[in-house]
Amino acid sequence: MPPSPAPAAAAAAAPPAPAAPPAAPHDDVPEHVDFDSGSKLKFVFGLLSRFVGVKDLVGMRISLPANLMEPESNLEFWNYQDRPDLFVDIPRAADPLDRMLRIIRWWYSKDTKWKENQLRKPYNPILGEQFICSWAVDRHAAPARAATDPTLPSETDPQAADPAAGPDPAFVRCVTEQISHHPPISAFTYTTDDEAIAACGLDHVVARFTGTSFKVGAGEYNAGVYVLLRDSGEEYNISHPWATVNGWLTGSPYIVVSDQVVIVCPKSGLKASYFTRPKFAIEGKIFRHDYSKDAGWSDKERRDAEKLSKIPAADVLCTLSGAWNSRITYRMAGSTEDQLLFDMASSEVAPKIVRPVEEQDPLESRRVWRAVTDALHAKDYSTATKEKRAIEDRQRRIAAEHRAAIENQKHNHTHPAPAAEYESRFFDFKHDIKAGATVRGPPMDMTKGRPYLKPGVLAELFGKRE
């Protein structure tokens, strides 16, 4: 394993100090509430109602009763590899349009975890926390046919995501790290061992409660997800839509993806733009785009040009339709026949391969939160809340000490300047991650909000794992 990270992060995993930790914010939130299914929704709705109008609930780091928590860290839960078999299938296509279709198929598959509309709140990661895992994919699975072939399957072999599938599996590797505590930002990368495809980005999520709905979307430091294909040299950037949880007043909450997604690929000259409409409907187009025009456009002009009604018919190569929570189809320009691209109903989340907790680094997620998770599984909610708050209070104390050091340096220039809040263990950046992350410009900058894996990280992390 690499050497220990910055002292602030290492201290986050240390045993609690004997002194009493500072009180958690919103301490009037009870440590444990006995719920049936209806009262749980009423409690959450009542809690959220106290924060109507707050711009970012995620940034407030509200501490919930432990029995409302999903027993895993957000670094583990919030990932985009529900279907790693569809991820490795992307670079197999020889045609740029087909690769764009497979990018879209993989992007939709990331929501497999949400298809049952189950509401979940994982643990808030501590600064320096890491989640490291792999997925096994059958490297000999037959690649999907070209998009222009009407027999294109919506899936590869379902066993392709099974770690037991095939005697010689290929692996998709995941490295995720919490690189900022306030605002909460994590960096991630996924790549295959042969590096034929990689995806990376920063996750900065914001959440708002309007009084009737709960909205979650990308924060200002989130530049979307980058996908890099080695053989074609193509780089894609995928924007994040907003998602909304409706149905609080009826007691039957459900998730709706309710915004535009734009996928750009300057090298191929293709762009995809699609919208989620009422009742989960999807409408979109893949079209040719002259990226040299972007430099002369304002942000408003670019956004207007991405509206479906403004895309010239002569530039459209393919249309998309269906519903994000069921079946998505595509239709090639000039055709009258819809072809199946992805079927959410038949999609299942692929299992992760993670080292035993005892063998993990002290800052790996399952080890950091082990005491909380064990107590939750045992339904010992009092202990779970106690352990959870001990971890959170250590994090707050470290952050407060760092802020105090900064203030001391401002007023006493002879005092040494404090180190950065955290120096990433795994990633480098070409820009200050908190300087804003506008990618599509103008002008377009495909390095904004993009983490670069440090040399040797994959060999260090995964050379010992299989």
C-alpha positions in Angstrom: 0.0 0.0 0.0 1.1 3.6 -0.5 2.5 5.6 2.5 0.1 7.1 5.0 -1.9 10.2 3.7 -1.9 13.7 5.2 -1.9 13.9 9.0 -5.4 15.3 9.1 -6.9 12.3 7.3 -4.8 9.8 9.4 -6.1 11.4 12.5 -9.7 11.0 11.3 -9.3 7.2 11.7 -7.5 7.3 15.1 -9.3 6.4 18.3 -11.3 9.2 19.9 -9.5 11.5 22.3 -10.4 11.3 26.0 -11.9 14.8 26.0 -15.6 15.1 25.1 -16.1 15.9 21.5 -18.0 19.0 20.4 -21.7 18.8 20.1 -23.0 17.8 16.7 -25.2 20.4 14.9 -28.9 20.0 15.1 -28.5 18.0 18.3 -32.3 18.0 18.8 -32.5 15.2 16.2 -33.1 12.1 18.3 -30.5 9.3 18.4 -33.1 6.6 17.7 -36.8 6.6 16.7 -39.0 3.5 16.6 -40.5 3.4 13.1 -43.0 1.5 11.1 -43.0 2.2 7.4 -45.4 5.1 7.6 -43.9 6.8 10.6 -40.4 6.7 9.0 -41.7 8.8 6.1 -43.4 11.2 8.4 -40.3 11.7 10.5 -38.1 12.3 7.4 -40.7 14.7 5.9 -40.9 16.6 9.2 -37.1 16.8 9.5 -36.8 18.1 5.9 -39.5 20.6 6.4 -37.3 22.4 8.9 -34.9 23.2 6.0 -37.2 24.5 3.3 -35.3 27.2 1.3 -31.8 26.0 2.4 -29.6 25.9 -0.8 -27.6 22.8 0.1 -28.7 20.2 2.6 -25.7 18.0 1.8 -23.3 20.7 2.8 -25.0 21.0 6.2 -24.0 17.4 7.0 -27.2 16.7 9.0 -26.6 13.9 11.4 -29.6 11.4 11.2 -30.6 8.7 13.6 -28.6 5.6 12.8 -31.6 3.5 12.0 -32.4 5.8 9.1 -29.0 5.1 7.5 -28.0 2.7 4.8 -25.2 0.6 6.3 -22.5 1.6 3.8 -20.5 4.7 3.0 -21.6 7.1 0.3 -18.3 6.4 -1.5 -19.4 2.8 -1.9 -23.0 3.4 -2.6 -22.8 6.4 -5.0 -20.9 4.8 -7.9 -21.6 4.5 -11.7 -20.7 0.8 -12.2 -24.0 -1.0 -11.5 -23.3 -2.7 -14.9 -19.5 -3.0 -15.5 -20.2 -5.5 -18.3 -21.7 -2.6 -20.3 -18.8 -0.4 -19.4 -16.2 -2.7 -20.9 -18.4 -3.2 -24.0 -18.1 0.5 -25.0 -14.7 0.4 -26.7 -15.5 -2.8 -28.6 -17.5 -0.8 -31.2 -15.7 0.2 -34.3 -18.1 3.0 -35.2 -18.3 6.4 -33.3 -22.1 6.4 -33.4 -22.2 3.0 -31.9 -19.7 4.0 -29.2 -21.9 7.0 -28.3 -25.0 4.6 -28.1 -23.0 2.3 -25.8 -22.0 5.3 -23.6 -25.7 6.2 -23.2 -26.6 2.6 -22.4 -23.9 2.4 -19.7 -24.9 5.8 -18.3 -28.5 4.7 -17.9 -27.5 1.4 -16.4 -25.9 3.3 -13.4 -29.5 3.9 -12.1 -30.2 0.1 -11.7 -29.7 0.6 -7.9 -32.7 3.0 -8.0 -35.1 1.1 -10.0 -37.2 0.0 -7.0 -37.5 3.6 -5.8 -36.0 2.7 -2.4 -34.8 5.8 -0.5 -31.4 5.4 1.0 -29.1 7.6 3.0 -25.5 6.3 3.3 -22.9 7.5 5.7 -21.2 10.8 5.0 -17.5 10.0 4.2 -14.8 11.4 6.4 -11.9 13.4 4.8 -9.3 11.0 3.3 -11.7 8.1 3.3 -11.2 5.6 0.4 -13.3 2.9 -1.2 -11.3 0.4 -3.3 -13.0 -2.5 -5.2 -13.1 -4.5 -8.4 -15.7 -6.0 -10.6 -15.1 -9.2 -12.6 -16.4 -9.4 -16.2 -16.1 -12.3 -18.6 -13.5 -11.2 -21.1 -14.7 -13.8 -23.6 -18.3 -12.6 -23.7 -19.4 -12.0 -27.3 -19.4 -8.2 -28.0 -22.7 -6.6 -28.8 -23.4 -6.1 -32.5 -23.1 -2.7 -34.2 -25.9 -0.3 -33.5 -26.9 -0.3 -37.2 -27.6 -4.0 -36.9 -31.3 -4.4 -35.9 -30.4 -7.4 -33.7 -28.3 -5.3 -31.3 -29.0 -6.9 -27.9 -29.7 -4.6 -24.9 -27.4 -6.6 -22.7 -24.3 -8.7 -22.9 -24.5 -12.1 -21.2 -26.0 -11.6 -17.7 -23.3 -13.8 -16.3 -20.7 -11.3 -17.6 -20.9 -9.4 -14.4 -20.6 -12.5 -12.2 -17.2 -12.8 -10.5 -17.4 -16.6 -11.1 -18.1 -16.2 -14.8 -15.3 -17.7 -16.9 -11.9 -19.0 -15.8 -10.1 -15.9 -17.0 -12.1 -12.8 -16.0 -11.2 -9.2 -16.9 -11.4 -6.7 -14.0 -12.8 -3.2 -13.7 -11.0 -1.4 -11.0 -12.4 1.3 -8.8 -10.5 3.9 -6.7 -12.5 6.6 -4.8 -11.3 9.1 -2.3 -12.9 11.8 -0.2 -10.7 14.8 -1.0 -12.7 17.6 0.6 -14.9 17.7 3.7 -16.5 21.1 3.2 -17.9 21.2 0.7 -18.0 17.4 0.5 -16.1 16.3 -2.7 -14.9 12.9 -3.7 -12.7 11.9 -6.7 -13.1 8.6 -8.5 -11.8 6.6 -11.4 -12.7 3.3 -13.0 -10.5 1.5 -15.4 -9.8 -1.9 -16.9 -6.5 -3.7 -16.4 -5.6 -3.2 -20.0 -6.6 0.5 -19.8 -8.7 0.2 -22.9 -11.4 2.4 -21.2 -11.4 4.6 -18.1 -13.9 6.9 -16.5 -13.3 9.5 -13.9 -14.7 12.7 -12.2 -15.5 14.6 -9.1 -18.7 14.0 -7.1 -20.0 17.1 -5.5 -23.7 16.7 -4.8 -26.2 19.4 -3.6 -29.7 18.8 -2.2 -32.7 21.0 -1.7 -36.1 20.6 -0.1 -38.9 22.7 -1.6 -41.6 21.7 0.8 -43.2 19.0 -1.4 -40.1 17.5 -3.2 -36.5 16.7 -2.5 -34.1 17.6 -5.3 -30.6 16.3 -5.7 -28.1 17.4 -8.4 -24.5 18.3 -9.3 -22.8 21.0 -7.3 -20.7 23.7 -8.7 -17.5 21.7 -8.5 -18.9 18.7 -10.3 -18.0 18.8 -14.0 -19.7 15.6 -14.9 -18.1 12.2 -15.8 -15.3 11.8 -18.3 -14.9 8.6 -20.3 -11.7 7.9 -22.1 -11.2 5.3 -24.9 -7.6 4.4 -25.5 -7.7 2.9 -29.1 -10.0 5.6 -30.6 -8.5 8.4 -28.6 -12.0 9.7 -27.9 -12.8 11.6 -24.7 -16.4 12.0 -23.6 -17.9 14.3 -21.0 -21.4 13.5 -19.5 -23.3 16.1 -17.6 -25.4 15.2 -14.5 -29.2 15.7 -14.5 -31.2 16.7 -11.4 -33.2 14.0 -9.7 -36.4 14.7 -7.7 -38.0 12.6 -4.9 -41.8 13.3 -5.2 -44.8 11.8 -3.4 -44.0 12.9 0.2 -47.5 14.1 0.8 -49.1 10.9 -0.3 -46.7 8.7 1.7 -45.4 7.0 -1.4 -42.2 8.7 -2.4 -40.7 7.9 -5.9 -37.7 9.0 -7.8 -37.8 11.0 -11.0 -34.9 12.0 -13.2 -36.1 15.4 -14.4 -33.5 17.3 -16.4 -31.3 17.4 -19.5 -28.2 15.3 -20.0 -25.6 16.4 -22.6 -22.7 14.1 -23.8 -19.9 15.7 -25.8 -17.2 14.1 -27.8 -15.1 16.7 -29.7 -12.9 14.1 -31.5 -15.8 12.3 -33.1 -17.8 15.5 -33.8 -20.8 13.9 -32.1 -23.0 15.2 -29.3 -26.0 13.7 -27.5 -28.8 15.7 -25.9 -31.7 14.1 -24.1 -34.4 15.1 -21.7 -36.5 13.3 -19.1 -40.1 14.2 -19.5 -43.1 13.7 -17.2 -44.0 10.1 -16.3 -40.3 9.0 -16.6 -40.4 9.5 -20.4 -37.1 9.9 -22.3 -36.6 12.0 -25.5 -33.2 12.6 -27.1 -31.0 12.9 -30.2 -27.5 12.0 -31.2 -26.3 14.5 -33.8 -23.2 15.9 -35.6 -21.8 19.1 -34.0 -19.1 21.5 -35.1 -17.2 22.1 -31.9 -15.3 25.0 -33.4 -18.5 27.1 -33.2 -18.5 26.8 -29.4 -15.7 29.3 -29.0 -17.9 32.1 -30.5 -21.0 31.2 -28.5 -22.1 32.5 -25.1 -23.2 30.0 -22.6 -26.9 30.8 -23.3 -26.4 30.3 -27.1 -24.7 26.9 -26.5 -27.6 25.8 -24.2 -30.1 26.9 -26.7 -28.4 25.0 -29.5 -28.7 21.8 -27.3 -32.5 22.0 -27.2 -34.0 19.2 -29.2 -36.2 21.6 -31.2 -33.1 23.6 -32.3 -31.0 20.7 -33.6 -31.0 20.7 -37.5 -32.7 17.6 -38.8 -29.9 17.1 -41.3 -27.4 16.7 -38.4 -29.5 14.1 -36.5 -28.1 10.5 -36.7 -30.3 8.8 -34.2 -33.2 9.5 -31.9 -33.9 8.1 -28.4 -37.2 7.3 -26.7 -38.7 5.3 -23.9 -38.6 5.6 -20.1 -35.5 5.8 -17.8 -37.0 3.3 -15.4 -38.0 0.7 -18.0 -37.1 0.3 -21.7 -35.0 2.7 -23.8 -35.0 2.4 -27.6 -33.2 4.1 -30.4 -34.1 4.8 -34.1 -31.5 5.4 -36.8 -32.1 8.4 -39.1 -34.1 7.3 -42.1 -35.6 4.3 -40.3 -39.1 3.7 -39.0 -38.1 0.9 -36.6 -37.2 1.3 -32.9 -34.5 -0.9 -31.6 -34.0 -1.9 -27.9 -31.0 -0.2 -26.3 -31.5 -0.9 -22.6 -34.1 -2.6 -20.4 -34.0 -1.5 -16.7 -36.4 -4.3 -15.6 -33.9 -7.0 -16.5 -30.8 -5.2 -15.2 -29.2 -6.3 -11.9 -26.5 -4.6 -9.9 -23.2 -6.4 -10.3 -21.5 -7.6 -7.1 -18.3 -5.9 -6.0 -15.1 -7.6 -5.0 -13.7 -6.0 -1.8 -10.9 -7.2 0.4 -11.8 -8.4 3.9 -12.1 -5.6 6.4 -9.2 -6.9 8.4 -6.9 -6.5 5.4 -8.0 -3.0 4.5 -6.2 0.3 5.0 -7.5 2.2 8.2 -9.1 4.8 5.9 -11.0 2.3 3.6 -14.8 2.8 4.0 -15.8 -0.5 5.4 -13.1 -0.4 8.0 -13.8 3.3 9.0 -17.5 2.5 9.5 -17.2 -1.1 10.7 -18.5 -0.5 14.2 -21.5 1.4 13.0 -22.4 -1.2 10.3 -22.0 -4.1 12.8 -24.4 -2.4 15.2 -26.9 -1.6 12.5 -26.9 -5.2 11.3 -27.5 -6.3 15.0 -30.3 -3.7 15.3 -28.4 -2.1 18.2 -29.3 1.4 17.1 -28.1 3.1 20.3 -24.6 1.8 19.8 -24.7 2.5 16.1 -25.6 6.2 16.7 -22.9 6.5 19.4 -20.2 5.1 17.1 -21.4 7.2 14.1 -21.3 10.4 16.1 -17.9 9.6 17.5 -16.5 9.4 13.9 -18.4 12.5 12.8 -17.2 14.5 15.9 -13.6 13.6 15.3 -14.0 14.9 11.7 -15.5 18.1 12.9 -12.7 18.6 15.5 -10.0 18.1 12.8 -11.8 20.6 10.5 -12.2 23.2 13.3 -8.5 22.9 14.3 -7.5 23.5 10.6 -9.7 26.6 10.4 -8.3 27.9 13.6 -4.7 27.4 12.2 -5.7 29.4 9.2 -7.1 32.3 11.3 -3.9 32.3 13.5 -1.8 32.6 10.4 -3.9 35.5 9.1 -3.4 37.5 12.3 0.2 36.4 13.1 2.3 36.2 10.0 5.2 34.7 11.9 3.1 31.7 12.5 3.7 29.0 9.9 1.0 28.7 7.3 -1.1 25.5 7.7 -0.9 22.8 5.1 -3.8 22.4 2.7 -6.9 20.8 4.3 -6.0 17.6 2.5 -3.6 16.4 -0.1 -5.0 13.6 -2.2 -3.3 10.3 -1.8 -4.3 8.9 -5.2 -5.1 11.8 -7.6 -3.5 14.9 -9.2 -5.4 17.8 -10.8 -4.6 20.4 -13.4 -6.9 23.0 -11.8 -7.9 24.0 -8.3 -10.9 21.7 -7.7 -12.7 24.5 -5.9 -12.2 27.1 -8.7 -15.4 26.0 -10.6 -15.9 23.3 -13.1 -17.5 24.6 -16.2 -16.5 22.2 -19.0 -18.6 23.0 -22.1 -17.6 26.6 -22.0 -17.2 28.5 -24.1 -14.4 27.6 -24.7 -14.6 23.9 -23.9 -12.1 22.7 -21.3 -12.0 18.9 -20.9 -9.6 19.1 -18.0 -11.9 21.0 -15.6 -13.1 19.0 -12.6 -11.1 16.0 -13.8 -8.9 13.9 -11.5 -5.7 12.2 -12.9 -4.7 9.0 -11.2 -1.1 9.3 -9.8 1.5 7.0 -11.4 1.8 3.5 -9.8 -1.5 3.7 -7.9 -3.2 0.8 -9.7 -0.1 -1.5 -9.3 0.1 -0.6 -5.6 -3.6 -1.2 -4.9 -4.4 -4.1 -7.1 -1.2 -6.0 -7.6 -1.8 -7.6 -4.2 -5.6 -8.1 -4.4 -6.2 -11.0 -6.8 
